[in-house]
Amino acid sequence: MLRSVGQTRVTGRGNGEDPRAAELRAAVARLRRELAGHPADFSDRGIAEDELAVLAAMVAAGDPEIPRMRRSLLLIAGAIGSVSALSPGLMQVRTAVDLFGDTPPRRP
């Protein structure tokens, strides 16, 4: 199977799961739980929930696209960035996304 630049297979490494995928899965699950339990209603909550679902689906499929992961992270941060109670969970997701490396530079 051909993959475009920025895609990395994250399942089936030897006999176990890619540790980056496990870290991202755990971080996304934590932030989803924290967001679901947060009492305040804010206008961009749905955006954060949708993008967390996108990240979870990419990891579950085993073929996350790094540029799309970074876009989701940016949208989540913009949606919940001002809710300080969710900051630690957001940072955990960011750290997990960063484990996948940088986005390759765009070609001119």
C-alpha positions in Angstrom: 0.0 0.0 0.0 1.3 3.4 -0.9 1.2 6.1 1.7 1.4 9.8 1.1 4.1 11.9 2.8 3.2 12.5 6.5 1.5 9.1 7.1 3.1 6.6 9.5 1.8 3.1 10.2 1.3 2.8 14.0 0.1 -0.7 14.6 1.6 -4.1 14.4 5.2 -3.3 15.4 6.5 -6.8 16.2 4.1 -8.3 18.7 2.8 -5.1 20.3 1.3 -1.8 19.6 3.3 1.2 18.7 3.9 3.0 22.0 3.2 6.4 20.3 -0.2 5.1 19.4 -0.9 3.9 22.9 0.2 7.2 24.3 -2.1 9.2 22.0 -5.0 6.8 22.6 -4.6 7.3 26.4 -4.3 11.1 26.1 -7.3 11.4 23.8 -9.4 9.2 26.1 -8.4 11.2 29.2 -9.2 14.6 27.6 -12.5 13.3 26.2 -13.5 12.2 29.8 -12.4 15.5 31.3 -14.3 17.4 28.6 -17.4 15.3 29.1 -17.3 15.9 32.9 -16.6 19.6 32.7 -19.6 21.5 34.0 -19.2 24.7 31.9 -20.9 24.9 28.6 -18.8 26.8 26.0 -19.5 27.5 22.4 -16.7 25.5 20.8 -17.2 22.4 22.9 -18.6 20.5 19.9 -15.5 21.3 17.9 -13.2 19.9 20.5 -15.3 16.7 20.9 -15.4 16.2 17.1 -11.6 16.7 16.7 -10.9 14.3 19.6 -13.1 11.8 17.9 -11.0 12.3 14.7 -7.8 11.7 16.6 -9.2 8.6 18.2 -10.4 7.2 14.9 -7.0 7.8 13.2 -5.2 5.9 16.0 -7.8 3.1 15.9 -7.4 2.8 12.1 -3.6 2.5 12.6 -2.7 5.1 9.9 -2.7 8.6 11.3 -1.7 11.5 9.0 0.6 13.7 10.9 -0.6 17.0 9.2 -4.2 16.1 10.0 -3.3 15.2 13.6 -1.7 18.6 14.0 -4.7 20.3 12.5 -7.0 18.5 15.0 -4.7 19.5 17.8 -4.8 23.1 16.7 -8.6 23.1 16.5 -8.9 21.4 20.0 -6.5 24.0 21.5 -8.5 26.8 20.0 -11.8 25.4 21.2 -10.8 24.7 24.8 -7.6 26.7 25.3 -9.2 29.2 27.6 -10.6 26.5 29.9 -7.7 26.2 32.4 -9.1 23.0 34.0 -8.6 21.2 30.7 -5.0 22.4 30.1 -3.2 19.4 31.6 -5.2 17.0 29.4 -4.7 19.2 26.4 -0.9 19.2 27.0 -0.9 15.5 27.3 -2.6 15.2 23.8 -0.1 17.7 22.4 2.9 15.7 23.8 1.4 12.5 22.3 1.0 14.1 18.9 4.5 15.4 19.1 5.8 11.8 19.5 4.9 11.2 15.8 7.5 13.9 14.7 7.3 17.0 12.7 5.3 17.5 9.6 7.5 17.3 6.5 8.2 20.7 4.9 5.8 21.6 2.0 7.2 21.5 -1.5 7.2 24.7 -3.5 
